[in-house]
Amino acid sequence: MSGLVSFFRRLEGPQTVGRGPAFWSLFAVVMMIALAYPLFSDGYTVGNTVYFFVWVFIALSLCLIWGYGGSLSFGQTAFFGIAGYGYGILTLNFGSAYGFTLVALVAAVAIAAFFAALLGYFMFFGRIAGVFLGIVTLAVTLMLERFMAQTAGPEWHIGSARLNGFNGMSAMPPLTIPWPGEPIVLFADVGLYYFVLGLLVFVYLALRILMNSSFGNVIVAIRENPERAEMLGYDVRKYQLITFVIGAALAGISGVLYTAWGQYITPSSMGMTAAALPLIWVAVGGRSDLTSTVVGTLVVLAAFQALTIYGSQYALVFMGVLLVLTVLIAPNGLVLGTMNWLGRLAARLSQRAG
Amino acid sequence: MDIATHVFSALYQFGDAFAFLVLSACGLAVIFGMMGVINLAHGEFIMCGAYVTAATVHAGLPLPLGILVGTVVSALVGVLVELAVIRHLYDRPLDTIVATWGLSLIATQGTLIMVGSTMAGVGTPFGSFQVGDYSYSIYRIVLFCAALGVLAGLYALFNWTRFGVLARATIQVPHMAAALGVDTRLIYSLTFACGAGLAGLAGGLYAPTMTLVPTMGATFIMEAFVTVVIGGADVFLGTAPAGGLLAIVKSGMTSWQGQLFGQIGLLVAVIIVVRVLPKGISGFVLRERT
């Protein structure tokens, strides 16, 4: 019992919104609904929900780097693409037997993280900060898109995997879990749903623990005032680099899951529009809190998809307007603002009752 | 093929790359250097200039006049954007980036909806001339001269006019300038309009050389950002030498391995320069001077 209490204590802290029995009971209810959801829904809708979940990882990565770390990175889609292509190349070459797809998942995320470490070394140890960081990461992303878009010819292949230029790669196997008897193939419906949901909850809770640990406090201290953090003896560059690499790995998870979900990946998943979307989800949700990011991402994605019925151009214009208005009117994000308001309301009510 | 034709070919490619880098970057550099604002909608101002230029030429006006109209319209749009959005975000530089990105999304998709996926282009004027085995476009030479002209014009504007003096005073110590009676908000508006107008000019100048699509801004934006990052905050000590340096890298790599490697060369150059000179070339020069 005391072990459970101390576990919950590590999940709570000044860096995350939501604490106490009320929050965790709500969390449990949401979890129950999420677990029972496929029972009441058809395969297509469940697959579509998985698609929403897939994007939450990249949103969390931006939340970590931008919201908590204070460095605005436009490069998340680059890591998304690297991991997605990595997964495609690995599985097309080695197939899906013996649970290799899971190895490919880990390897592809590791490739993205390695690339981030390399880029991050040059940026953070070159003391690039603020707007320049955004520009360099954006330039890298656009560069990668252009590079992948021109790999149409047959000379562009890695092993037996053709890169296929602008049309992208396709027909890679979905994630497969080795099982005695018959391996479980996770197609984009119920199977993949539980896998991604489990991964999402794990990542969410792990990030809560990380952000409320001393590491998270240092990250926030650097965001608030880098000079002061440095004077207190922390090597700002190392902390920023580690955050950047963790963020890249999260974006990489998104990329792999996306590739495994739809069994394709194209260069345009790294382009300008693709890079703008995570920014919108995170900004609208509330970038400085994990829970608001998750909720905001799911809400905005659902709204975006509902609007796409009227044409995706209109939906994108609406997203742009939403982003500009959020920045101007509610810079902390709509979901976070609402949650803080609810929290104050609850506190006032309990005060009156007590 | 003798040496002279080789030299001419290299110089021509250098000039072409230099003009592209400087013209696409100077609007961004003015806004960033003077106001510390990164305008991610820069590419869309370029697109605006190109579209307006093409529309005016289709309406029957000569090309130079079309370019002028494109420049002025972009500058006016710049004033509107500054009044509506940028003005409220001066103390939050990161949010400015995000907001201008939203604007860029609105502009690209809005143009796609209203004008369609492409617009009839404008023919490249002046024809071409022959040196050795290759033929060269005269218009590219005009663009190179235009880039030099823009740099000279900006130098004159910021050093010899009353607006330039007031703008530099506002940038250096804003509250002091305000105390001395300068309308700093007006200065910021005009500076932003100037940057937007320069972007429109770049769009107008390049309108005859490329296909007009709503996403054409993206072709310019990477080169523009790379030049500004390497150059640093000062237009003359930064953008011009950065344009020269990057033009050597880009034209060299392009003629060696093709266009893609030219761009990869740019990217590698920017990462290395940023590691060595975090404040760009102008930061390095200014530090040496003080």
Interface residues (C-beta under 8 A of the other chain):
Chain A: G70 L72 L119 F122 M123 F125 G126 R127 I128 G130 V131 F132 G134 I135 V136 L138 A139 V140 L142 M143 R146 F147 Q150 G271 M272 T273 A276 L279 I280 A283 Q313 Y314 L316 V317 M319 G320 V321 L322 L323 V324 V327 L328 P331
Chain B: F32 G36 I38 V85 H88 L89 R92 P93 L94 D95 I97 V98 A99 W101 G102 L103 S104 L105 I106 T108 Q109 G110 L112 I113 T215 A218 I221 M222 F225 V226 V228 V229 L260 Q263 I264 L267 V270 I271 I272 V274 R275 V276 P278
